């Protein structure tokens, strides 16, 4: 019988032996090999409304046993411990990263749930290291159960800075929206405030869209968007018609209310698919008459440069040094249009008003001056002169001393002179300061001469310039290290709030302790950032491999349908890499 089995059923016998060996191998698999699965499972808990006690669900336990009988689900308490462990590991890594930081800028914003009793605040920190490489570090997301007053926001921010051993004296200022509570916190602590460019431009577009003639047309546009959002069949029909007509771009669906310039993007999408609207019988009620269509076309034409500026501001590789240049270009564009047009007149007034406010902001002036691509460029400062900026730069640079490299055995400084000798001391100090001031003026003159003779390309990264010329301009390099770390907008903070409503609205989350909620929010944010980084790396590798395969074989291009994803947010700016410390690795 055994001989019969071996001869007639050799394949079945072989499969049986392999199956038994596989089970034996999996049963001996160490528990540590499941750590990646545990980490992924914990992140799924953090980014959903699932309760910690879901691991006790009998059907879920059965589901896991079917997949892998040897995998042991972690307990709710183990999940909490892992969250705390991840946060601790992350903070230790960040402390090492921040150890040699001299000055930094923070980006702060809050999220308030409409039906929730608490709000969430997130803080990013930006600085340049000794190699003029820009660092962007998430300090965390915190639940604020109290009212969002300036004092409470200040306490929360200082607490987060303290956890990473960052003294408030190292913070130069904050990049935020126009929230009065956050601005008040910065002012009370004598910190600079920079209004997010994307938010500033969005307010201009919002005011323009509320003009009666524009609002009436946008109401009809929103009616179509609402219909497509509600009707799946209508959406499918509309999309199929646009594909048949070879119309590109997003169909006119509603944008999130917090999307900067969403009304303009929707209007642009509406016009791009207008042929589909006119060719469908059930969509005739959403058409515009000739005058309305002309009004909408003018609205899209005049606001398109603002949308382009918002898109540039939202990129991670943006620099606040281009903020004044962005407004100068918009002011130049809108001033060249027919001022008798009510929309143009509205945009002109709004643009000039906000442009003027930015010209009064020291941070914007310092950042623009420190960027060799824009320093001494004409028509950037409007009526302001570069000589006035030079005086401000000189005062700022003289308030700092370049770090010395003296050995630790340097003798202590001499004792203070007696009162009778104080006049002599003041005289000597005055002469010393005049020498130092002269050295700063000399750097300013040489810097202007270098810029005017060989200005770096607009596509280049300003950090590369200072990495090369920091020894030549030691005082001006201090200015650059303080103000070239700032991005154009607080979009990075806004992205963290995309799932806060879903997380915080859960009744299960409301029963958790605030410290557990904070740990969950930070773990979720780090997990999402890690996924995004991996996706960008994969897209980049797919793009590169797609180019290679296209040269090697046409068949491989057919397999991928020629679809390759471009690298995200490159903008051709070498050296402006934003480093994110991730505790999930």
C-alpha angles and dihedrals in degrees: 000000000000090000089051092052092048094049103037101029103033093131094051090047092050092050090049092052092048092049092051091048091050092052091048091050093049092047090058093049109123120243090241090069088069095057092100090051090050092050092050091047092051091050090051088055092049094050098047142049093254115129122237087240091063086095086070092059107119095214092049090050089051090049091053093047091054091053095045122355091197097055112103117205115233118241126246090254090051089053091054092047091050091051090053091046093052092050091048093050091048094050092049091052092047093049090057090049092050096044095098097034113129105183133001144179124222131214112210132181140153139219121212120194113222094222099025130096095220140052134214127227126193129195129200122187124211128192144143120244126218090278092054092250114147118237126199115191129180111223093188150269118271134192112231109202093178126071115289096250124151091253095050092045089049092051091049094048094046090049091054092047091049092053088062094042092249114148117216088235088071092058114092098184148305138270109215144136122269095280108146094214095056092043089051091052091053093046093049089055094046092245127148118252125210119188112227108255094219092052092046092053091044089058090054091052091045092055091047092050090054093063106118095240092048096041092056092055094043089053089063091046090052090051090061092045091051091049093051090047093053100038117065093184091048090049092051093048092048094048092048091051092050090051091049090051090046092238112162132208137046116324114241101277123150119273124220111274089239093054108117109241092000094150091057093047090051092049090050091050091048092055092044090058098035091115090060091051093051094047097054119082097212093050100058091104089065095059122109127225120243097269093046092049090050090051091051092047090052090048092053093044096051096041098043094088088054091052090050090052091050090052091051091047092054094059119103091228095060123118127212086224088081094053096095090042090054092052092044091055092047092047090050091049098048093042090059092058127088104284091200088074108095093219092050091047091052093048091047094053094045093046095048092046094054093038089056092050091053090050087060091053113100093204092057091049094047093047093048091049092048091053108085090202092066107020113119091005112151123242093021099101095042104211095351118104126227089229089067090052090049090057091052091048091050092052092047095048092047090056088065131058121214111249112266125224097213117147121254090251092069108133118250118269116270120265119267115274120251121264092258089059096045093097090057090047092052091050093051093046091050091053091047091051091050089055091049090047090052091054090053091049089050091054090049092052093047091045092053091047092051094047095048092049100041114013113184116246117270090240092057126095116251091214091068089058093054093044087059099039103034092106091049093050105029095162097043089046087063088058090049093048090054101046109025093071092071119101124215097250145015091242091125090063093045091056090061091063096059093102101025093100093055093046098045097042092063113107088216090060092051090063094054123097114260092242090056091049090051091050090049092050093051093046091048092049093049091047093051091047091050091051091049092051092050091048091052090049091049092047090050093049091046090052092050094045090046091057091049094047091049090060094045103043139004091207093063089052089053091052092056093039088233090283113147126163117227120230110272121249100348101138088177092273109143117195096027095098113152111220119212119191108219123196093195093076 
